[in-house]
Amino acid sequence: MTPTQSYRKVQYELRSAKQVERRMLIDALQTLGAAGFNIPEYQYTGFGSIYFVDFVLFHKYLGIKHMWSVEHDVTITKRIRFNRPFSFVKIFMADAGEVIARLPLNRRHLLWLDYDNFISSALAEHVYLALSRLPIGSIILVTVDAEPPLKDATPERLKQYFVSEVERYLPTKAKFVLSKLPQLNLGVLERLCKSAVSIRDGVSFQPLFSFLYRDGHQMLTIGGMLAGEAERRLLENPALRQKSYMSFSWRDAPCNISVPRLTRKERVFLEGSMPATDGWAPRNFELTAEDVRAYREIYRFYPIYAELAL
């Protein structure tokens, strides 16, 4: 699997839906900390690229100081090292699978396999390796592109692609149609996660997150915890169960992160009216019920962008 060079196409800090996802994750991880998980002592491993957005946020808001960044593109080694945000971030110019195999087993992990391409056999191998070896209590997140993985994506060609890459993990009644691609990807990841932990006695993969968002391509993120009996008890915490964006079952529909297009003035007005009741709509300007509903879901996590003239 050759990851794409998405850093050349997108300024990572300005992906509003992705930023909402990050802030929801931070909110959830802070609540997990209050529920008994020592999140600051976890090791975060992710794909920092040249921006290291997750690394900055997870250190400043969660206190994590054990961090590994994985980058496959050796042609930008100097650029990666130059942009390292903190001295304690270790950089590995290597394949993700090689780094996963080296993750220390004496520490719990927060591992985000934040791919910018499609489900593949290599991706499945990375996820399987992580789930089959990391310590109980570790949290694993996986992001994949939920768009068609090839041009002229007829149902037959989609079936050929998924059978060639991840036949072992295909759901029994998989539907190879464009409108069902997110569900197909979710089904593959479910079977993959369950297969990986099936070899571990007393360990299950407890789903915690399932996000769909679009900053150009539609992306799917799933996440959960390698849990034993003690972890499963802690995850019953009511504060966690009240988070509307968290998913504790594979049967839950993904949290659809939709960021409405608003002017700064409109947003200030909406902010002062949140949390609004069902059916509420602004009288001062036109806004669809769908946009109001979307804003209600994300207003706590909506990033603010501004131009600063220096």
Secondary structure by P-SEA (a helix, b strand, c coil): ccccccccccccccaaaaaaaaaaaaaaaaaaaaaccccccbbbbccccccaaaaaaaaacccccbbbbbbccccaaaaaaaacccccbbbbcccaaaaaaaccccbbbbccccccccccaaaaaaaaaaaacccccbbbbbbbbcccccccccaaaaaaaaaacccccccccccccccaaaaaaaaaaaaaaaaaacccccccccccbbbbbbcccbbbbbbbccccaaaaaaaccccccccccccccccccccccccccccaaaaaaaaaacccccccccccccccaaaaaaaaaccccbbbbbbbcc
